[in-house]
Amino acid sequence: MIKELLHEFKEYPRDYLFLGAVFLLGILSFFFFAGTLSRRKTIVLVLAGSYILWGIIHHYQKKDLHLWVALEYFLIALLGLVVCFSLFSLL
């Protein structure tokens, strides 16, 4: 599994660096620019949408985009949203 991940990163380094930069920017925004809970929720929603969009574009360029692939990215983003929003309710 590690070999496949390393191969994927070597084959598409720009894609993964872009994804990492988006998440890093999102995390920094979450901690430094979000003063209210509604702003933090917005940042998390934008990150989830960015992840879905990145996944669709990435697989479209690889020519292996299928409905199930897009659905998988959507469900993983939804899981992240559920976890984050559940943690927000504890604050």
Stockholm file with secondary structure:
# STOCKHOLM 1.0

chainA/1-91         MIKELLHEFKEYPRDYLFLGAVFLLGILSFFFFAGTLSRRKTIVLVLAGSYILWGIIHHYQKKDLHLWVALEYFLIALLGLVVCFSLFSLL
#=GR chainA/1-91 SS CHHHHHHHHHHSHHHHHHHHHHHHHHHHHHHHTCCSHHHHHHHHHHHHHHHHHHHHHHHHHHTCCCHHHHHHHHHHHHHHHHHHHHHHHHC
#=GC SS_cons        CHHHHHHHHHHSHHHHHHHHHHHHHHHHHHHHTCCSHHHHHHHHHHHHHHHHHHHHHHHHHHTCCCHHHHHHHHHHHHHHHHHHHHHHHHC
//
